Amino acid sequence: MAATARGSAWEIQPGDVGAAGLGAAGAGAFLAALRSAAAAAGPGAAGDAVWAAVAAAGVLRPEHPHALHQLVYYSVYAGWDRAARGPPPYWFPSPIDSRQTNLGRLMEANGPKLLGPAYKDPITSFNLFYKFSVENQEVYWSMVLKQLAVKFQQEPKSILSTSDRSKKVGTWLQGAVLNIAECCLLPCPSLNRTDDSTAIVWRDEGHDDYPVNRMSLKELRSQVITVANALDTMFHKGDPIAVDMPMTCNAVIIYLAIILGGFVVVSIADSFAPQEIGTRMGVSKAKAIFTQDFIIRGGKKVPLYSRVVQGSSSKAVVIPATGDYLGVTLRNGDMSWKDFLSRAAGRSSIYSPVYQSVDALTNILFSSGTTGEPKAIPWTQLSPIRCAADMWAHMDFRPQDICCWPTNLGWVMGPIILYSCFLNGATLALYHGSPLGRDFCKFVQDAGVSILGSVPSLVKSWKAGNCADGLDWTKIRVLGTTGEASDIDDNLWLTSHTSYKPIVECCGGTELASSYIQGSLLQPQAFSAFSGASMSTGFVILDEQGTPYPDDVPCAGEVGLFPLYFGATNWLLNADHDKVYFDGMPIYNGRQLRRHGDIIQRTVGGYYIVQGRADDTMNLGGIKTSSVEIERVCNRADEGLLETAAVSIKPASGGPEHLAILAVLKDRSVQYDVNLLKSKFQRAIQKNLNPLFKVSYVKIVPEFPRTASNKLLRRVLRDQLKLELSNHSKL
């Protein structure tokens, strides 16, 4: 840290404030305001009460140096006993504001009737209402469905049927018929959505000083219908059609048009190599692929069409990344975007959507594919409802919100953010370019984004480049993060730039169409921790024998999901669903638990921390721990570190596992003493984790191998290290 933490807020001195970057002129007034706020918490108040008072008083402001935020936060919580009290909270729900949240309003309207005298208010009664949602899913989902822009052509006969035991996830919304893309495109009085409402706001990279662009709902619907009409001239209903391009306005239009017309989207991430594109085209049997000539990222043109051509012989419809004309020569049989759209000429502007059963296939997504062939995961029309409902309940998506979450339609967050906006009446904000730098952060300001999502590596990039300095992010009311384990100090930086708004941590899976654990605006939030399970989602944590730990007891183990799960898959296109998700899982309350693969910890205080995948655990001196747990400690061992990766190596001769830590530096031109770094890691682990864990090997590397969805490939690092160390032993 840039400034040394003190033992409490009261011990911070003017010199500390100055060292943290606040000028002498402002240091005295700041310190007086800090002590006044701390005093308001009461004599002898615990760290959480002091921090709540400091945050509520607005003592720390977005324009203050990050070192000052660090100084105050880490000093306030210097005496906090995590082992006894759990992770320290940084955000607290307001009794007044909580009643205005989506879930708070639902609880106020229905809580007394459903919970009786036990119901008090949304904060006090949240856990009771969550348990009710798990035990009474039909009641919960019948209420939530009414909050979304879901229009059935045939109403469901039931919310949940469990009569067909072969469907372990249950039969949901039996008999319902709809077109989920149409639901995204129609005015919705209950959400105050009209044809003139802004559906999408966007900006092209390089136009950062121009006003943002806006597209109304009517304009979006018109363009989707044009594409759907053109599709009808080329394909048969039910045909799989791939989309491999950045998440631009055109990508969103194409995605919705494919589903409106009764076709199936095949989602392919725009970062894939030709072989990976070909694998996904083959598994899905896609008839064609929409793509761009290039990807514009940070002022550079990255080839995309050429990769598609190398990977697949299927017909490609190619969109120019900029302007009206393509920058590539098309192969025979492929088609320009302009020629494709011309096929809709003369066709009616009124379009009849293809209405299908709620369990009809609409989208094929893929797992990361870190080993073997990637799993082809089917999304039905239930999946969008599930993800939109979770965002409604946990991230509080509301009409008139402007939501930005840089992602790609090739990964699950693409469809999730698309549907979560349009089914909740919110505006989708898109930046056509790299989200890594200041230009993107300025777009967040200029677009008036109120809900901003990210992945931890993005936040790390923004923080390292001071990308939000001088920008106004105070319109943001909710932040979100997903994809990988987040960093406490990076999240402190992020929330401080929004005047300490809550960061909702999300952890789930493509096959769930949702998160199974995440934050809530009705619970205190702690950095890099999840405050509970998703509404209606039940799970247990299993010990090494597969026996569930008692609820509410601090523990760590593999998660087992309750199988009756709205929106979760019941089949896979290219794998045995039961074998992947159910075989070998224990029976709980008469039903077989569903496998997810995460190792999670339930802390004192009821928070959850993801410790990695089941195959990322290690046994150090007879003690089981996770890579993520060690990395969290090591990441803060030295200011010059960008990130670390912890893996265990089993000696060829047998014996206990050895702990190896690999490090990436912020400045790769700096020469580091590996032995000094090793001793820093050792001290940090002994102090913050376990004094028995010994660091055996440290190596500095330029970067870490990752999947295309940015997940760290520790398995690859482990294999590389094994080979390297075995070669050394042969010398």
N, C-alpha and C positions, 0 to 999 in steps of 0.2 A: 504494500500500500504506500501511497505517496505521503500519508500523514500517519504518525503512530497513534494507535488507539489508547485512550486512558482507561482507568478502572471504572469510571462512571461518567455521566454527563457533567457532574459537579466538579470533576477533576480537570476538565478541559480549561486551558489557560489561554490568554491572549496570544502568546507565542505559538501555541498549537494552531490557532485559527489563522494566524499569519502564515505559518508554514504550509497550511492547507490551501493557500492561494488567495485568501481574502485580504485586501489591503488594510493597512493600519487604521485608516479612517473609518472603515466599516466594522472592524473586529470588535470594538467595544460594544456597539449597539447590538451586534449579532449575539455576543455572549450574554448580554443582559436579557435579550428576548429568549434565548435558549434556557437560561436559568429560571426565568419567569414561567415558561411553559413547564419545565421539569417540576417546579414547585407546585404547580396546579395539580399535579398527579398525587400530591400528598406526601407527608414525611415518610421516609422509608419505603416508598413505592417500588414495586418490582420493575424490571426492565420493560416489560410489555406495557405497563401503565404509563411509564415515562415516555416511551416511544409514541404511544397513542396520543399523549398530550402534545408532544413536540410536533407530530404530523398534523394534528388538528389545528394547531396554532399557525401553521404555515411558516414556521421559522426557516426551514430549508426551502429554497426556491430553485426552479429549473436552471436559472442562469448562474447559480453558485458553482464553483469548481467541484468536480467529482470528488477530489480529495477531501473536501469539506463534508460532503455527504457521508463519505467513508468514515471520517473522524467521528462524527456524531453517532452514526448507526452502530459502529463497532464499539464505541465507548459506552453507549447506553446498554448494550448487551454484553459487555465484558464479563460481568459476573453471572451471566445466565447459565444455568446447569441444564444442558440439552438432555443428558441422561435422565434427569429427574423430571424435566418439564417438557421435553420435546423441542422441535424447531421453534425459534423465536418468531412470532408473527410481526409483520410490518404493515399490514392493512387490516382495518376493523370495520365491519358493517355498521352503518348508521341505523338506529331504530326508525328514523323518519324515512330515509332513502330506501330502506329495505322493503317498505310497504309499496314502493313505486316500481320495484323490479317486477318482471313478468311472473316469476314464481311467487313473489310476495303477494301480488294481487290475487293470484289463483288461491293461495293459502288463506288470505283474508276472506275471500268469498266463500270458500268451501271448507276451511279448516274446522270451524265450530260444528258443522254438520257431520263431517267425516271422523273427526277425532274427539268430539264431545268436549267435556269440561277440561280435558288435558290440553286443549289448544289454547295458547297464550298469544303468541305473535310470531311473525315469520322467522325471527332469529332464534328465539327460545325453543320453538316447536319444529325447527327444521329437521332434526334427526328423526323425530316422530313421523313427520310427513314423508321423509325419505323411506323409512321402513314400511309405511303404508303403501307407498308406490311399488315396492318390491312384492309385498304380500297381496296387493289388489291391483294387478297390472291392468285389468280390464277397466277399472274405474279411472285410474290415472290416465291411460291413453285415450279414453273417451273424452276426457276434459281437455287434454292437450291438443288433440286433433282439431278441436273447434278454434284454437288460437292461430292455426296456420292457414295459408291460402291453398288448401287442398279441396278440390271440387270433384266429387264422385259423380260419374254418370249412373252408376248403380251403387247404392249404399251397401256397406258390409252387413252381412247377416249377423256377424258376431265380431267382437274385438279379438278374442283369443279362444281357440279350440285346442284341446289337448287329447282329443279322441284318437287321432292317428299317431300311435306311439313311434312309428318309423320317422316321423318328423320331430326330431329331438328339440328343435328350437320352438316348436309349436306351430300351429296354423293361424296366421294373423290376418285380420280383416277379410275373412272368408266371403267370397262372392263379390267383393268390391271390384268395380271397373272404372278406369280413369286413364288420362294421359298426363303424366307428371310434368312434362314440358309445357303443356297447355296451362297447367296451374301456375307456372312461373310467368306467364305472358298476359294473363287477363287482369283487368281492373278488379280490385277487391275492396268493397266498401268497409268491411270490418277492420281492414288495415289502412284505411284512408288512401288506398292506392288507386290513382286514376290514370287515364291514358297519358296525361301530361306529367306524371311523376317521373323523376329521373331514375332510370334503371341502371345506367352505367356512367361513371365518370372516369376519364382516362387522360393520359398524356404520353406522347412519344418522347423517347430519349433524344436529347439534343434540342428540344423545344421547351426547356425548363424555365424560360422567362416569359413564356406565352401563357395566356389563361388556359385552364384545364378544359377539356372537351366534355360535352354532355350528350347523352342519348336518352330520349324519353322512352317510356314503356311502349308507346304506340310505334315509335321508330324501330325499336328492337323487334317488336312482333312482326312488323312489315318485312324487315330484313330476314328474319327467321323463316317466314313464309316463302320468300323468294328462293332461299336455299332449299327448303323442303320441296318446292315445286320442281326445281332443277334435279334434285335427287330422284324424284318420281320418274323422270324421263330416262334414268340410267340403271336403276336397281329394282330388285324385287323386295317386297315387304319382309322384314326379318333379316335381311342381309347385314352382316357385320361390316362396318366401315370404320377405318382407323383415323385417328387424329394424332399427328405427331408435329407439334409446333408450340411456340410459346403461348402463354395464356393471354391472348389479345382479345379485343372485341370480336374480331372475326372468328377466333377459336370458340368463343362462347356462343356466337350465333350458329356456327356449324354444329356444335355439340347439341344445342337445343333443337335444331332442325332435324337432325338424325333421329332423335327420340320422338319429336312431334310427328314425323312421318312413319313411325312404326319400324324403324331400322334399329340397329344395335351399335352403340359407340364402342370402339376398341381403343382404349387409352394407352398411348405410348409416350414416354417421357422424351423430351427433345434433346436430352443429353446422351442418349444411347448411341453406341457404336453400331455399324451396319449389321453385324452378326446378331446383336440383341434385338434390333428392329426386325430382322428376318425371323428370329425365333418367335416373337410375339405375333407377327403376321401369320406364321404357320399354325401356331397353336389355336388362334382365334378363327382361322380360315377367312380372314378379312378379304373382301372383294376389291377394295380400293383404299387409298390413304390420302388424307388432306395434309399438306405440309407447306413450308415456306422455302423460298430459294436460299435465304440466309437467316441467321439469328443476329440481331444487333445487340451487342453487349459491351458496355463501356467504350463505345465509339468504334468497336471492331466488328467486322463481318465474319461470323463463324459459319462455315458451310453446313447446310442441313439437307437440302435436296440431294446432294451428291451421296450422302450417307444412306438416304432412303433408296436411291437407285442401286447402290451396292448391296443393300440388304434385302430388297424385295422386287419381284417382277410385276407386282400388282399395279394397276393403273393409279397414277398419282395426279391429284389436282393441286397445282402449285400457286401459292399466293406470294406476291412480292412483299418483302419485309418493309420496303419503303417505296413510296410513289405508286405509279400505276403500271409500271413495266418491269418484267422479270429481268434479273441479272444473270440468268443461266439459259442455256439452250436445252429445250426439253427433248427427251428421247421419244421415239415413235410410240404413239398410244397415250402419252400423258397429255394433260390439258391445263391451260392457264386458268386462273381464277376468273378472269374476264370472260373467257369462252364458256366456262361452266355456268356462270350466272346468265349468260345470253340464252341458255336453254329454257329458262323460265319465262322468256318473253311471250306475251300473248296469253299466259295462263292467269286464272282468276286470282285476285288479291285476297279472296276469301278462301280459307283452307279448312278442310275437314280433317282434324287430327285422327290418328288411329287409336281407338280406345281399346285397352287390353286389361286383362286380369291384373290385380295388384302384384301378383308374383311373376309377371312376365319379365323376361330378361331385357334390360335396357342398356347395360354398360358392362364391358369386360375390362377389369383392372388386373394388375399383376402385382404379386409380391416382389420384394427387392431382388429375389433370385440370387442370393449370395452363395448358394450351393445348388448345383444341378439346374434343371429346368424350372423357371419361375412358375409359381402356382397361378393359374388363371382363375380369377375370383369373380363370380357373377354378382352384379348388382341388379336387383329387381326394383319395382316402383315403391317397395317398402323402404329401401335403403335411403333414398332422399328424404323421406318423411322422418326417419330416425335421426339423421344427422341434423336436419333443420330443427327438430324438436329439442335435441340436446343443446344446440346453440341458443335456442330460445330460453331454455331453462338455466343454463350454466353461464353463458356469456352475455345473456340478456339482450339478444338481437331484437331490435324494435323497428317499427316503421320510421322512416326518416333518418335512421342511422346510416352512416357512410362507412362501409367496411372494406378494409384492405388487408389481404393476406398473401404476400408474394409466394406463388407456387406454380404448379403446372398441372394440366388436365391428365398428365400421365401418372400422377401420384394422387392418392386418395384425397388430399386436402383441396385439390382443384375442384372436383365435383362437390365436396363438402361446402366450400365457401360459396360456390355458385348457387346451390340449392338453399343454403342457409340465408343468403341475402334475399333471393327471389320469393321463397315461401314464407318469409317473415316481413316482406314489404320494405326491405332495406335496399340501399344503393350499393352496387358492387364497384369498387375502385380498382382500376388496373393501371399499372405502369408498364409501358412497352419498352423495356430496357433492363439494365442491370439493377437489382435492388440493393447492391452492396455499398453504394456510396451516398454522397450528400445530395445528388440530384433526386434520388428516390426519396430521401428524407424530406426534401423541400416539397415534393409532390404530396406527401402526407399532410404537410402544413397547408398547402394551397388548395387541396381538395376538401379540406375540413374534415379529415378522417376522424370518426368517433370511436371506431373499434379497429385496432391494429393487431394483426397476428404476425408471428415470426417463427423462425427456428433459432436455437441458441447460437449457431455459427453466424447467422446474420447479425444478431445483436452484438456479438464479439467484434465483427467487422465495423459496425457503426461506432462502437465505443472506441476501438483502436484508431479510427480516423477522425474522431470528434465530429462525426457527421451531423449531429443534431444541434451542435452549439449555435446559438443565435437564432434558432428556429422556434416557432411557437407550436408546441404540441399539446397545449392545454385543452384543446377541444376533444382530445382522446379521453374517453371515460372508462374504457375497458381494454386491457391488453391480453393477448393470448400467446401461448408458445407450445410447440409440440415437436415431435420428430426425434429428439434425443435428450439426454440429461442436460438440464440447464445449469448455469453457473451463478452462484449467489451474487458475486460482485458485479457480474454483467447485468443481472436483473435489477440490482440496486441502481446501476446507471440508467437502465431503461425506465424504471418507474419514476426516478427522480426527475426525468425530463417531462413528465406528465403531471407534476405536482402530486406524486405518489398515488396513482390510480392502481387498482388491483390487476395483477397478472394471473390469468386463469391458466394453470398448467393442464395440459390434455394428454392422455396416453390411451391409445386404443389400437385399432387395426382395421385394415381395408375390409377384412371379412366380417367385421362387426358394424361397419358403416358409422362408427361412433367411437367415443372414448369410454372405457369402462371405469376409469378413475379420472377425476378432474376437480378443479376448484369450483367454488360457488360464491356468489355475491352475498350469500346469507351466512357465511362463515368467515372467521378470521383467516387470512392467507399468510403463509410463510414461504420464504424464497426456496425455490427448487423442491417444493413438496406439494402434494395433492391433498386437499382437505377432505376428500371423501369419494365415494363411488358415484357414478352417474345415476341420475334418477331412474328408478325401476330396475337397475342392475344390481343383482346380488352376486356375491362371491365369498369364498373362504380362502384362507392361506394354509397351505399344506406343509406338514413337517416332512422329514426325509422318508418316513414310512407311508406317506400319503394320507395321514390322519389330519383332519382340520384342527387348527388351533381354535380355542374358544373365541367368540366375537369380542372385540374391544380389548383384547389382551395384546400388549406389545410383543411382536414376534417377527420372524422373517422366513420366507419360503416361497415355493411356487404357487401362483394364483390358480384357483379353480373357479371358473365362472358358472353361475347357475345357468342351465341350458335354455330355459324359456326366455328368449331374448329377441325383442322386437327389432327387425332389420338385419339380424345376423344371417350368414349363409347357411343353407341346408345342403348344398352340393358344390362341387368344384368341377371345372371343365376338363381338367387333365390330371386329377389325382383322386384318391379314395378319401372322401370327406370324413368318414368315420375314423379311418386310420389316422388321419392328420390331427383331428381335433378331439376325438373321444376315446380311442382304444387305450386301455391302461389307466384311464382316469377313474377315481373311486366313485362309488354311489353315495349321494348325500340327500337325505330326506326323500328317498325313493327314486331319485333321478340321477343319471350319470352326469358328472360335472364336465364342463367343456374346457379343453386345454387352450391356454393362450401363449404360454412359454415364458412369461416374465417372472423374475424373482423380485418380490416386493417386500418392503419392511413396513410394518405398522408401528409407529412410534408412540411413546407416551404423548398424550394429548390428542391421539386419534388421527394424526397425519400419515400419509403414505409416501414412501420414497422408493422409486424404481431402482433396483440394484443391478439391473442388466438382464440379459436373457439367461435362461437356464444353463446355456453352454458358456457363459461368461463368468461363472463362479470359479473360485479357486480355493484350494485347501492349503493354508499356510501354517505349518506347525500344529496341525490338527484342528485349526480354527477355520471355518468356512467364511469367506468374505467375497465381495464382488469387485470387479474391475472399477465400476463406477464410483464405489465408495472410496477407493484408494485415489482415484483420479481427482475427486472433489478436493481432497486434502492437498495433493501434490500441485494442483493448478495454482495454489496460492502460496507455494513455498518460495517463489522468487518472482520479482517484478518483471523480469525479462522473458517469462514463459508465456507463450500463446495458448498451448494446450499440452496435455500429457495423455499417455495411454499406458495402462497397467496390464501386464499379462504374466502368467505363470509358466515356467518351463520345467518339465520333468526331466531330471538327469537321465542320460542314456543308461547309466549304471544302476538306476533305481534310486529309491530314497525320496525324501520329501520334496515338494515343489519349491522352486526358487522364484522369487519375485523380481521381475524385470520391469523397468519403467523407461519408456521412450518419450522424448520431449521434442516439441517444435517451438522454436524461438520466435519472438516478435520481430527481431532484427537478425536476419540470418547471416549478416556480415560480421556480427560480433563473435569473438572467440570466447568460448566458455570452458572453464575447468570442470570436466565431467566429474572428477572426484569431489570437488566442492559442491556441485549440484547433488551428487549422491548423498552427501552428508546432510544437505538441506532437506532432501526428501525423507531421509531417515528420521531426522528430528521432528519433522511435521507429522509423520505417521505415528511416531512414538507418543507425541504430545496429544494428537487429536483423534487417534484411531485405536492403536493397540501397541504397547511397548514390546510385544513379542514378535511383531512382524519385522523381518529383516530385508532390506533392499540388497539384492545380490548383484544387480547389473543395471547400468544406466547408459543410454545411448541417445545422442542428439541426431535427429533426422530432419530433412527439409519439409516433409509433409507426411500425412497419414493416408493410407489407402481407404477409400470410402465407396459405398454403393452409390448409385446414381441418385438415390434419395437422401444422400449425405450421412448415412449411418456408418459409424466407424467399424472397419473390418479388423477386429482384434485377432480373429482366426488367421488372417493373412500375416499380420505382424508376428504372431506366435510362430507360424511356420517358417517365416524368413529368419527369425532369431534362432530357432532351433538349428537351421541349416548353417547359419553363420558360426554359432558356437561349436557345432560338431566339427566344422572345418578347422576351427582354431585348435580344437583338441587333437586333431590329426597332425598339426605342424610340429 
